[in-house]
Amino acid sequence: MAHGRYRNVFLASIAVAAASPASAQDALPQVQPERVRELVHLVRQDCGSCHGLTLQGGLGPALTPPALRDKPRESLIATILGGRPGTPMPPFRGIVVEEEAAWIVDRLSEGFPADQGAAR
């Protein structure tokens, strides 16, 4: 009988999860405010050296919302962390963690903030 009870709890939890979709905002990674300034500067300067300081493209492709619209989020995160072998795109793992890479992708997808300069 205990098995049936667990099955019912499991099925009820699936029904609740399906009935209450999480908002995209709930899934956004959290980055500490002091790290945000560093990440913005990193993207604008380091990434911008290849992707253009305005992220409109250069040696690397544009990193604008329209350019990224059809790119899978997880693929973009993996590219930031692991780079692209055989291309000039280096890995940033060790410089950023996965949550920060996700934060960068989410900000790029909505329009990246302006650089306020390096953290002091």
ZADONU-343829 format. One record per atom (N, C-alpha, C): chain; residue number from 1; y, z, x. Coordinates in Angstrom, 3 decimals, m for minus. Layout:
N
<site tornu="A" keba="NUM" north="Y" up="Z" east="X"/>
...
END
This chain:
120
<site tornu="A" keba="1" north="m1.198" up="0.000" east="0.803"/>
<site tornu="A" keba="1" north="0.000" up="0.000" east="0.000"/>
<site tornu="A" keba="1" north="1.261" up="0.000" east="0.845"/>
<site tornu="A" keba="2" north="1.228" up="0.690" east="1.990"/>
<site tornu="A" keba="2" north="2.410" up="0.755" east="2.858"/>
<site tornu="A" keba="2" north="2.816" up="m0.649" east="3.298"/>
<site tornu="A" keba="3" north="1.839" up="m1.499" east="3.545"/>
<site tornu="A" keba="3" north="2.126" up="m2.864" east="3.977"/>
<site tornu="A" keba="3" north="2.979" up="m3.594" east="2.949"/>
<site tornu="A" keba="4" north="2.658" up="m3.444" east="1.674"/>
<site tornu="A" keba="4" north="3.415" up="m4.088" east="0.604"/>
<site tornu="A" keba="4" north="4.845" up="m3.586" east="0.520"/>
<site tornu="A" keba="5" north="5.024" up="m2.285" east="0.751"/>
<site tornu="A" keba="5" north="6.360" up="m1.701" east="0.717"/>
<site tornu="A" keba="5" north="7.228" up="m2.301" east="1.832"/>
<site tornu="A" keba="6" north="6.666" up="m2.421" east="3.056"/>
<site tornu="A" keba="6" north="7.416" up="m2.997" east="4.171"/>
<site tornu="A" keba="6" north="7.750" up="m4.462" east="3.902"/>
<site tornu="A" keba="7" north="6.810" up="m5.157" east="3.291"/>
<site tornu="A" keba="7" north="7.045" up="m6.563" east="2.956"/>
<site tornu="A" keba="7" north="8.214" up="m6.681" east="1.982"/>
<site tornu="A" keba="8" north="8.258" up="m5.784" east="0.986"/>
<site tornu="A" keba="8" north="9.348" up="m5.816" east="0.002"/>
<site tornu="A" keba="8" north="10.695" up="m5.502" east="0.651"/>
<site tornu="A" keba="9" north="10.718" up="m4.537" east="1.575"/>
<site tornu="A" keba="9" north="11.960" up="m4.203" east="2.280"/>
<site tornu="A" keba="9" north="12.415" up="m5.396" east="3.110"/>
<site tornu="A" keba="10" north="11.464" up="m6.033" east="3.792"/>
<site tornu="A" keba="10" north="11.769" up="m7.204" east="4.604"/>
<site tornu="A" keba="10" north="12.346" up="m8.331" east="3.742"/>
<site tornu="A" keba="11" north="11.694" up="m8.618" east="2.637"/>
<site tornu="A" keba="11" north="12.170" up="m9.680" east="1.747"/>
<site tornu="A" keba="11" north="13.539" up="m9.341" east="1.161"/>
<site tornu="A" keba="12" north="13.762" up="m8.079" east="0.833"/>
<site tornu="A" keba="12" north="15.069" up="m7.673" east="0.304"/>
<site tornu="A" keba="12" north="16.151" up="m7.837" east="1.354"/>
<site tornu="A" keba="13" north="15.854" up="m7.515" east="2.608"/>
<site tornu="A" keba="13" north="16.862" up="m7.668" east="3.663"/>
<site tornu="A" keba="13" north="17.193" up="m9.133" east="3.895"/>
<site tornu="A" keba="14" north="16.213" up="m10.015" east="3.775"/>
<site tornu="A" keba="14" north="16.475" up="m11.457" east="3.896"/>
<site tornu="A" keba="14" north="17.373" up="m11.918" east="2.756"/>
<site tornu="A" keba="15" north="17.093" up="m11.448" east="1.558"/>
<site tornu="A" keba="15" north="17.894" up="m11.842" east="0.393"/>
<site tornu="A" keba="15" north="19.337" up="m11.374" east="0.545"/>
<site tornu="A" keba="16" north="19.538" up="m10.143" east="1.035"/>
<site tornu="A" keba="16" north="20.896" up="m9.641" east="1.231"/>
<site tornu="A" keba="16" north="21.617" up="m10.455" east="2.292"/>
<site tornu="A" keba="17" north="20.934" up="m10.752" east="3.384"/>
<site tornu="A" keba="17" north="21.554" up="m11.535" east="4.460"/>
<site tornu="A" keba="17" north="21.933" up="m12.926" east="3.972"/>
<site tornu="A" keba="18" north="21.081" up="m13.529" east="3.174"/>
<site tornu="A" keba="18" north="21.365" up="m14.867" east="2.666"/>
<site tornu="A" keba="18" north="22.490" up="m14.858" east="1.641"/>
<site tornu="A" keba="19" north="22.591" up="m13.792" east="0.885"/>
<site tornu="A" keba="19" north="23.600" up="m13.714" east="m0.170"/>
<site tornu="A" keba="19" north="24.981" up="m13.346" east="0.356"/>
<site tornu="A" keba="20" north="25.054" up="m12.793" east="1.558"/>
<site tornu="A" keba="20" north="26.344" up="m12.375" east="2.096"/>
<site tornu="A" keba="20" north="26.596" up="m13.035" east="3.441"/>
<site tornu="A" keba="21" north="27.056" up="m14.285" east="3.425"/>
<site tornu="A" keba="21" north="27.280" up="m14.989" east="4.685"/>
<site tornu="A" keba="21" north="28.366" up="m14.301" east="5.500"/>
<site tornu="A" keba="22" north="28.118" up="m14.170" east="6.780"/>
<site tornu="A" keba="22" north="29.114" up="m13.580" east="7.682"/>
<site tornu="A" keba="22" north="30.213" up="m14.599" east="7.926"/>
<site tornu="A" keba="23" north="31.419" up="m14.104" east="8.006"/>
<site tornu="A" keba="23" north="32.527" up="m15.009" east="8.313"/>
<site tornu="A" keba="23" north="32.472" up="m15.384" east="9.775"/>
<site tornu="A" keba="24" north="33.069" up="m16.514" east="10.113"/>
<site tornu="A" keba="24" north="33.125" up="m16.952" east="11.505"/>
<site tornu="A" keba="24" north="33.855" up="m15.922" east="12.350"/>
<site tornu="A" keba="25" north="34.825" up="m15.237" east="11.761"/>
<site tornu="A" keba="25" north="35.595" up="m14.233" east="12.487"/>
<site tornu="A" keba="25" north="34.697" up="m13.083" east="12.946"/>
<site tornu="A" keba="26" north="33.698" up="m12.717" east="12.130"/>
<site tornu="A" keba="26" north="32.798" up="m11.634" east="12.486"/>
<site tornu="A" keba="26" north="31.994" up="m11.954" east="13.731"/>
<site tornu="A" keba="27" north="31.719" up="m13.233" east="13.958"/>
<site tornu="A" keba="27" north="30.876" up="m13.639" east="15.069"/>
<site tornu="A" keba="27" north="31.661" up="m13.877" east="16.356"/>
<site tornu="A" keba="28" north="32.987" up="m13.829" east="16.308"/>
<site tornu="A" keba="28" north="33.782" up="m14.107" east="17.497"/>
<site tornu="A" keba="28" north="33.596" up="m13.020" east="18.539"/>
<site tornu="A" keba="29" north="33.448" up="m13.430" east="19.800"/>
<site tornu="A" keba="29" north="33.301" up="m12.445" east="20.851"/>
<site tornu="A" keba="29" north="34.607" up="m11.676" east="21.070"/>
<site tornu="A" keba="30" north="34.476" up="m10.432" east="21.466"/>
<site tornu="A" keba="30" north="35.640" up="m9.596" east="21.740"/>
<site tornu="A" keba="30" north="35.878" up="m9.546" east="23.244"/>
<site tornu="A" keba="31" north="37.126" up="m9.735" east="23.643"/>
<site tornu="A" keba="31" north="37.517" up="m9.667" east="25.045"/>
<site tornu="A" keba="31" north="38.648" up="m8.660" east="25.146"/>
<site tornu="A" keba="32" north="38.576" up="m7.808" east="26.142"/>
<site tornu="A" keba="32" north="39.610" up="m6.797" east="26.342"/>
<site tornu="A" keba="32" north="40.969" up="m7.455" east="26.550"/>
<site tornu="A" keba="33" north="42.031" up="m6.902" east="25.959"/>
<site tornu="A" keba="33" north="43.364" up="m7.508" east="26.049"/>
<site tornu="A" keba="33" north="43.823" up="m7.784" east="27.481"/>
<site tornu="A" keba="34" north="43.535" up="m6.891" east="28.412"/>
<site tornu="A" keba="34" north="43.960" up="m7.120" east="29.788"/>
<site tornu="A" keba="34" north="43.208" up="m8.291" east="30.423"/>
<site tornu="A" keba="35" north="41.990" up="m8.547" east="29.968"/>
<site tornu="A" keba="35" north="41.202" up="m9.673" east="30.492"/>
<site tornu="A" keba="35" north="41.654" up="m10.992" east="29.877"/>
<site tornu="A" keba="36" north="42.217" up="m10.967" east="28.674"/>
<site tornu="A" keba="36" north="42.676" up="m12.188" east="28.009"/>
<site tornu="A" keba="36" north="43.676" up="m12.926" east="28.887"/>
<site tornu="A" keba="37" north="44.662" up="m12.223" east="29.414"/>
<site tornu="A" keba="37" north="45.677" up="m12.858" east="30.265"/>
<site tornu="A" keba="37" north="45.027" up="m13.516" east="31.484"/>
<site tornu="A" keba="38" north="44.053" up="m12.843" east="32.093"/>
<site tornu="A" keba="38" north="43.349" up="m13.404" east="33.249"/>
<site tornu="A" keba="38" north="42.575" up="m14.666" east="32.871"/>
<site tornu="A" keba="39" north="41.902" up="m14.639" east="31.719"/>
<site tornu="A" keba="39" north="41.125" up="m15.799" east="31.283"/>
<site tornu="A" keba="39" north="42.025" up="m16.982" east="30.958"/>
<site tornu="A" keba="40" north="43.155" up="m16.723" east="30.304"/>
<site tornu="A" keba="40" north="44.088" up="m17.802" east="29.992"/>
<site tornu="A" keba="40" north="44.585" up="m18.430" east="31.290"/>
<site tornu="A" keba="41" north="44.949" up="m17.600" east="32.262"/>
<site tornu="A" keba="41" north="45.427" up="m18.105" east="33.547"/>
<site tornu="A" keba="41" north="44.321" up="m18.899" east="34.252"/>
<site tornu="A" keba="42" north="43.102" up="m18.390" east="34.235"/>
<site tornu="A" keba="42" north="41.968" up="m19.080" east="34.843"/>
<site tornu="A" keba="42" north="41.793" up="m20.472" east="34.250"/>
<site tornu="A" keba="43" north="41.777" up="m20.550" east="32.930"/>
<site tornu="A" keba="43" north="41.567" up="m21.844" east="32.276"/>
<site tornu="A" keba="43" north="42.725" up="m22.784" east="32.568"/>
<site tornu="A" keba="44" north="43.945" up="m22.308" east="32.420"/>
<site tornu="A" keba="44" north="45.108" up="m23.175" east="32.632"/>
<site tornu="A" keba="44" north="45.222" up="m23.647" east="34.082"/>
<site tornu="A" keba="45" north="44.871" up="m22.796" east="35.034"/>
<site tornu="A" keba="45" north="45.022" up="m23.172" east="36.441"/>
<site tornu="A" keba="45" north="43.744" up="m23.770" east="37.032"/>
<site tornu="A" keba="46" north="42.642" up="m23.035" east="36.976"/>
<site tornu="A" keba="46" north="41.417" up="m23.503" east="37.607"/>
<site tornu="A" keba="46" north="40.793" up="m24.669" east="36.839"/>
<site tornu="A" keba="47" north="40.602" up="m24.484" east="35.545"/>
<site tornu="A" keba="47" north="40.040" up="m25.580" east="34.742"/>
<site tornu="A" keba="47" north="41.039" up="m26.727" east="34.653"/>
<site tornu="A" keba="48" north="42.326" up="m26.348" east="34.538"/>
<site tornu="A" keba="48" north="43.384" up="m27.346" east="34.437"/>
<site tornu="A" keba="48" north="43.504" up="m28.234" east="35.657"/>
<site tornu="A" keba="49" north="43.019" up="m27.768" east="36.813"/>
<site tornu="A" keba="49" north="43.109" up="m28.609" east="38.004"/>
<site tornu="A" keba="49" north="42.276" up="m29.881" east="37.858"/>
<site tornu="A" keba="50" north="41.250" up="m29.848" east="37.044"/>
<site tornu="A" keba="50" north="40.452" up="m31.059" east="36.780"/>
<site tornu="A" keba="50" north="40.675" up="m31.614" east="35.375"/>
<site tornu="A" keba="51" north="40.847" up="m30.721" east="34.418"/>
<site tornu="A" keba="51" north="40.974" up="m31.145" east="33.019"/>
<site tornu="A" keba="51" north="42.427" up="m31.380" east="32.617"/>
<site tornu="A" keba="52" north="43.344" up="m31.260" east="33.564"/>
<site tornu="A" keba="52" north="44.771" up="m31.432" east="33.290"/>
<site tornu="A" keba="52" north="45.400" up="m30.099" east="32.925"/>
<site tornu="A" keba="53" north="46.580" up="m29.843" east="33.467"/>
<site tornu="A" keba="53" north="47.236" up="m28.557" east="33.221"/>
<site tornu="A" keba="53" north="47.550" up="m28.329" east="31.745"/>
<site tornu="A" keba="54" north="47.639" up="m29.407" east="30.986"/>
<site tornu="A" keba="54" north="47.822" up="m29.274" east="29.539"/>
<site tornu="A" keba="54" north="46.484" up="m29.459" east="28.806"/>
<site tornu="A" keba="55" north="45.413" up="m29.554" east="29.583"/>
<site tornu="A" keba="55" north="44.042" up="m29.704" east="29.077"/>
<site tornu="A" keba="55" north="43.836" up="m31.010" east="28.316"/>
<site tornu="A" keba="56" north="44.692" up="m31.985" east="28.582"/>
<site tornu="A" keba="56" north="44.595" up="m33.287" east="27.921"/>
<site tornu="A" keba="56" north="43.650" up="m34.240" east="28.650"/>
<site tornu="A" keba="57" north="43.078" up="m33.794" east="29.753"/>
<site tornu="A" keba="57" north="42.146" up="m34.620" east="30.513"/>
<site tornu="A" keba="57" north="42.723" up="m34.995" east="31.860"/>
<site tornu="A" keba="58" north="41.854" up="m35.328" east="32.769"/>
<site tornu="A" keba="58" north="42.197" up="m35.726" east="34.128"/>
<site tornu="A" keba="58" north="40.911" up="m36.201" east="34.759"/>
<site tornu="A" keba="59" north="40.529" up="m35.592" east="35.883"/>
<site tornu="A" keba="59" north="39.222" up="m35.881" east="36.469"/>
<site tornu="A" keba="59" north="38.134" up="m35.527" east="35.456"/>
<site tornu="A" keba="60" north="38.324" up="m34.400" east="34.784"/>
<site tornu="A" keba="60" north="37.406" up="m33.969" east="33.729"/>
<site tornu="A" keba="60" north="37.943" up="m34.368" east="32.369"/>
<site tornu="A" keba="61" north="37.102" up="m34.333" east="31.345"/>
<site tornu="A" keba="61" north="37.545" up="m34.732" east="30.006"/>
<site tornu="A" keba="61" north="38.549" up="m33.740" east="29.405"/>
<site tornu="A" keba="62" north="39.222" up="m34.172" east="28.370"/>
<site tornu="A" keba="62" north="40.164" up="m33.324" east="27.641"/>
<site tornu="A" keba="62" north="39.424" up="m32.125" east="27.046"/>
<site tornu="A" keba="63" north="40.125" up="m30.997" east="26.995"/>
<site tornu="A" keba="63" north="39.584" up="m29.771" east="26.393"/>
<site tornu="A" keba="63" north="40.428" up="m29.367" east="25.193"/>
<site tornu="A" keba="64" north="40.757" up="m30.335" east="24.381"/>
<site tornu="A" keba="64" north="41.584" up="m30.122" east="23.194"/>
<site tornu="A" keba="64" north="40.693" up="m29.979" east="21.962"/>
<site tornu="A" keba="65" north="41.216" up="m29.388" east="20.892"/>
<site tornu="A" keba="65" north="40.400" up="m29.264" east="19.676"/>
<site tornu="A" keba="65" north="39.797" up="m30.598" east="19.208"/>
<site tornu="A" keba="66" north="40.560" up="m31.702" east="19.162"/>
<site tornu="A" keba="66" north="39.925" up="m32.950" east="18.723"/>
<site tornu="A" keba="66" north="38.810" up="m33.425" east="19.672"/>
<site tornu="A" keba="67" north="38.999" up="m33.225" east="20.972"/>
<site tornu="A" keba="67" north="37.992" up="m33.672" east="21.939"/>
<site tornu="A" keba="67" north="36.718" up="m32.838" east="21.859"/>
<site tornu="A" keba="68" north="36.841" up="m31.584" east="21.443"/>
<site tornu="A" keba="68" north="35.691" up="m30.678" east="21.396"/>
<site tornu="A" keba="68" north="35.055" up="m30.562" east="20.019"/>
<site tornu="A" keba="69" north="35.670" up="m31.154" east="19.020"/>
<site tornu="A" keba="69" north="35.254" up="m30.989" east="17.620"/>
<site tornu="A" keba="69" north="33.754" up="m31.202" east="17.394"/>
<site tornu="A" keba="70" north="33.182" up="m32.228" east="17.994"/>
<site tornu="A" keba="70" north="31.775" up="m32.542" east="17.737"/>
<site tornu="A" keba="70" north="30.820" up="m31.997" east="18.794"/>
<site tornu="A" keba="71" north="31.326" up="m31.187" east="19.692"/>
<site tornu="A" keba="71" north="30.489" up="m30.623" east="20.757"/>
<site tornu="A" keba="71" north="29.905" up="m29.291" east="20.292"/>
<site tornu="A" keba="72" north="28.617" up="m29.088" east="20.481"/>
<site tornu="A" keba="72" north="28.011" up="m27.820" east="20.078"/>
<site tornu="A" keba="72" north="28.573" up="m26.655" east="20.903"/>
<site tornu="A" keba="73" north="28.938" up="m25.599" east="20.222"/>
<site tornu="A" keba="73" north="29.525" up="m24.413" east="20.866"/>
<site tornu="A" keba="73" north="28.636" up="m23.885" east="21.983"/>
<site tornu="A" keba="74" north="27.342" up="m23.740" east="21.714"/>
<site tornu="A" keba="74" north="26.423" up="m23.193" east="22.717"/>
<site tornu="A" keba="74" north="26.337" up="m24.090" east="23.945"/>
<site tornu="A" keba="75" north="26.439" up="m25.389" east="23.757"/>
<site tornu="A" keba="75" north="26.419" up="m26.316" east="24.884"/>
<site tornu="A" keba="75" north="27.664" up="m26.152" east="25.757"/>
<site tornu="A" keba="76" north="28.815" up="m25.954" east="25.112"/>
<site tornu="A" keba="76" north="30.056" up="m25.750" east="25.860"/>
<site tornu="A" keba="76" north="30.005" up="m24.439" east="26.644"/>
<site tornu="A" keba="77" north="29.467" up="m23.402" east="26.037"/>
<site tornu="A" keba="77" north="29.323" up="m22.117" east="26.723"/>
<site tornu="A" keba="77" north="28.403" up="m22.285" east="27.930"/>
<site tornu="A" keba="78" north="27.294" up="m22.978" east="27.744"/>
<site tornu="A" keba="78" north="26.348" up="m23.209" east="28.841"/>
<site tornu="A" keba="78" north="26.993" up="m24.012" east="29.965"/>
<site tornu="A" keba="79" north="27.847" up="m24.968" east="29.619"/>
<site tornu="A" keba="79" north="28.531" up="m25.761" east="30.642"/>
<site tornu="A" keba="79" north="29.471" up="m24.885" east="31.456"/>
<site tornu="A" keba="80" north="30.207" up="m24.011" east="30.801"/>
<site tornu="A" keba="80" north="31.107" up="m23.111" east="31.533"/>
<site tornu="A" keba="80" north="30.292" up="m22.236" east="32.481"/>
<site tornu="A" keba="81" north="29.234" up="m21.666" east="32.006"/>
<site tornu="A" keba="81" north="28.451" up="m20.739" east="32.813"/>
<site tornu="A" keba="81" north="27.651" up="m21.432" east="33.908"/>
<site tornu="A" keba="82" north="27.041" up="m22.552" east="33.584"/>
<site tornu="A" keba="82" north="26.134" up="m23.206" east="34.528"/>
<site tornu="A" keba="82" north="26.659" up="m24.443" east="35.210"/>
<site tornu="A" keba="83" north="27.845" up="m24.910" east="34.808"/>
<site tornu="A" keba="83" north="28.374" up="m26.142" east="35.379"/>
<site tornu="A" keba="83" north="27.599" up="m27.347" east="34.883"/>
<site tornu="A" keba="84" north="27.850" up="m28.472" east="35.515"/>
<site tornu="A" keba="84" north="27.124" up="m29.702" east="35.195"/>
<site tornu="A" keba="84" north="26.630" up="m30.300" east="36.497"/>
<site tornu="A" keba="85" north="25.354" up="m30.096" east="36.822"/>
<site tornu="A" keba="85" north="24.823" up="m30.648" east="38.074"/>
<site tornu="A" keba="85" north="25.070" up="m32.150" east="38.172"/>
<site tornu="A" keba="86" north="25.423" up="m32.583" east="39.352"/>
<site tornu="A" keba="86" north="25.673" up="m34.008" east="39.587"/>
<site tornu="A" keba="86" north="27.079" up="m34.432" east="39.226"/>
<site tornu="A" keba="87" north="27.906" up="m33.475" east="38.797"/>
<site tornu="A" keba="87" north="29.305" up="m33.759" east="38.477"/>
<site tornu="A" keba="87" north="30.172" up="m32.749" east="39.221"/>
<site tornu="A" keba="88" north="31.491" up="m32.944" east="39.222"/>
<site tornu="A" keba="88" north="32.362" up="m31.948" east="39.860"/>
<site tornu="A" keba="88" north="32.477" up="m30.625" east="39.091"/>
<site tornu="A" keba="89" north="31.903" up="m30.527" east="37.885"/>
<site tornu="A" keba="89" north="32.019" up="m29.307" east="37.084"/>
<site tornu="A" keba="89" north="31.182" up="m28.190" east="37.705"/>
<site tornu="A" keba="90" north="31.865" up="m27.152" east="38.271"/>
<site tornu="A" keba="90" north="31.130" up="m26.052" east="38.901"/>
<site tornu="A" keba="90" north="30.716" up="m24.997" east="37.878"/>
<site tornu="A" keba="91" north="29.745" up="m24.177" east="38.241"/>
<site tornu="A" keba="91" north="29.396" up="m23.047" east="37.366"/>
<site tornu="A" keba="91" north="30.428" up="m21.935" east="37.510"/>
<site tornu="A" keba="92" north="30.741" up="m21.277" east="36.410"/>
<site tornu="A" keba="92" north="31.660" up="m20.146" east="36.430"/>
<site tornu="A" keba="92" north="30.950" up="m18.822" east="36.185"/>
<site tornu="A" keba="93" north="29.606" up="m18.860" east="36.138"/>
<site tornu="A" keba="93" north="28.840" up="m17.607" east="36.000"/>
<site tornu="A" keba="93" north="29.161" up="m16.753" east="37.222"/>
<site tornu="A" keba="94" north="29.438" up="m15.500" east="36.994"/>
<site tornu="A" keba="94" north="29.859" up="m14.619" east="38.076"/>
<site tornu="A" keba="94" north="31.370" up="m14.441" east="38.079"/>
<site tornu="A" keba="95" north="32.072" up="m15.422" east="37.541"/>
<site tornu="A" keba="95" north="33.520" up="m15.324" east="37.373"/>
<site tornu="A" keba="95" north="33.815" up="m14.892" east="35.946"/>
<site tornu="A" keba="96" north="33.032" up="m15.444" east="35.010"/>
<site tornu="A" keba="96" north="33.113" up="m15.032" east="33.606"/>
<site tornu="A" keba="96" north="31.708" up="m14.682" east="33.129"/>
<site tornu="A" keba="97" north="31.635" up="m13.774" east="32.175"/>
<site tornu="A" keba="97" north="30.362" up="m13.438" east="31.542"/>
<site tornu="A" keba="97" north="30.224" up="m14.272" east="30.273"/>
<site tornu="A" keba="98" north="29.065" up="m14.232" east="29.667"/>
<site tornu="A" keba="98" north="28.797" up="m15.083" east="28.504"/>
<site tornu="A" keba="98" north="29.793" up="m14.854" east="27.365"/>
<site tornu="A" keba="99" north="30.138" up="m13.599" east="27.078"/>
<site tornu="A" keba="99" north="31.089" up="m13.312" east="25.998"/>
<site tornu="A" keba="99" north="32.457" up="m13.929" east="26.299"/>
<site tornu="A" keba="100" north="32.857" up="m13.914" east="27.565"/>
<site tornu="A" keba="100" north="34.138" up="m14.509" east="27.941"/>
<site tornu="A" keba="100" north="34.084" up="m16.027" east="27.848"/>
<site tornu="A" keba="101" north="32.957" up="m16.620" east="28.227"/>
<site tornu="A" keba="101" north="32.797" up="m18.071" east="28.086"/>
<site tornu="A" keba="101" north="32.872" up="m18.461" east="26.613"/>
<site tornu="A" keba="102" north="32.256" up="m17.661" east="25.746"/>
<site tornu="A" keba="102" north="32.322" up="m17.919" east="24.302"/>
<site tornu="A" keba="102" north="33.752" up="m17.785" east="23.805"/>
<site tornu="A" keba="103" north="34.475" up="m16.788" east="24.291"/>
<site tornu="A" keba="103" north="35.884" up="m16.597" east="23.909"/>
<site tornu="A" keba="103" north="36.698" up="m17.821" east="24.328"/>
<site tornu="A" keba="104" north="36.463" up="m18.318" east="25.536"/>
<site tornu="A" keba="104" north="37.177" up="m19.506" east="26.023"/>
<site tornu="A" keba="104" north="36.893" up="m20.697" east="25.119"/>
<site tornu="A" keba="105" north="35.629" up="m20.927" east="24.802"/>
<site tornu="A" keba="105" north="35.260" up="m22.061" east="23.933"/>
<site tornu="A" keba="105" north="35.932" up="m21.928" east="22.574"/>
<site tornu="A" keba="106" north="35.914" up="m20.728" east="22.004"/>
<site tornu="A" keba="106" north="36.533" up="m20.527" east="20.695"/>
<site tornu="A" keba="106" north="38.034" up="m20.789" east="20.751"/>
<site tornu="A" keba="107" north="38.696" up="m20.341" east="21.807"/>
<site tornu="A" keba="107" north="40.145" up="m20.590" east="21.942"/>
<site tornu="A" keba="107" north="40.424" up="m22.079" east="22.180"/>
<site tornu="A" keba="108" north="39.618" up="m22.745" east="22.995"/>
<site tornu="A" keba="108" north="39.811" up="m24.177" east="23.220"/>
<site tornu="A" keba="108" north="39.659" up="m24.948" east="21.913"/>
<site tornu="A" keba="109" north="38.731" up="m24.515" east="21.079"/>
<site tornu="A" keba="109" north="38.464" up="m25.211" east="19.820"/>
<site tornu="A" keba="109" north="39.597" up="m25.079" east="18.810"/>
<site tornu="A" keba="110" north="40.446" up="m24.080" east="18.989"/>
<site tornu="A" keba="110" north="41.553" up="m23.884" east="18.048"/>
<site tornu="A" keba="110" north="42.908" up="m24.206" east="18.658"/>
<site tornu="A" keba="111" north="42.955" up="m24.499" east="19.952"/>
<site tornu="A" keba="111" north="44.214" up="m24.756" east="20.652"/>
<site tornu="A" keba="111" north="44.464" up="m23.616" east="21.618"/>
<site tornu="A" keba="112" north="44.342" up="m23.885" east="22.893"/>
<site tornu="A" keba="112" north="44.362" up="m22.829" east="23.902"/>
<site tornu="A" keba="112" north="45.758" up="m22.253" east="24.088"/>
<site tornu="A" keba="113" north="45.863" up="m20.918" east="24.265"/>
<site tornu="A" keba="113" north="47.170" up="m20.290" east="24.444"/>
<site tornu="A" keba="113" north="47.851" up="m20.712" east="25.743"/>
<site tornu="A" keba="114" north="49.156" up="m20.545" east="25.788"/>
<site tornu="A" keba="114" north="49.940" up="m20.843" east="26.992"/>
<site tornu="A" keba="114" north="49.663" up="m19.787" east="28.054"/>
<site tornu="A" keba="115" north="49.833" up="m20.185" east="29.293"/>
<site tornu="A" keba="115" north="49.652" up="m19.284" east="30.431"/>
<site tornu="A" keba="115" north="50.875" up="m18.388" east="30.580"/>
<site tornu="A" keba="116" north="50.641" up="m17.089" east="30.643"/>
<site tornu="A" keba="116" north="51.719" up="m16.121" east="30.860"/>
<site tornu="A" keba="116" north="51.779" up="m15.689" east="32.316"/>
<site tornu="A" keba="117" north="51.049" up="m16.388" east="33.178"/>
<site tornu="A" keba="117" north="51.016" up="m16.035" east="34.596"/>
<site tornu="A" keba="117" north="49.846" up="m15.122" east="34.910"/>
<site tornu="A" keba="118" north="49.598" up="m14.974" east="36.195"/>
<site tornu="A" keba="118" north="48.478" up="m14.126" east="36.636"/>
<site tornu="A" keba="118" north="48.772" up="m12.680" east="36.259"/>
<site tornu="A" keba="119" north="47.709" up="m11.937" east="36.019"/>
<site tornu="A" keba="119" north="47.859" up="m10.519" east="35.710"/>
<site tornu="A" keba="119" north="48.477" up="m9.817" east="36.909"/>
<site tornu="A" keba="120" north="49.305" up="m8.841" east="36.633"/>
<site tornu="A" keba="120" north="50.001" up="m8.155" east="37.724"/>
<site tornu="A" keba="120" north="49.389" up="m6.824" east="38.003"/>
END
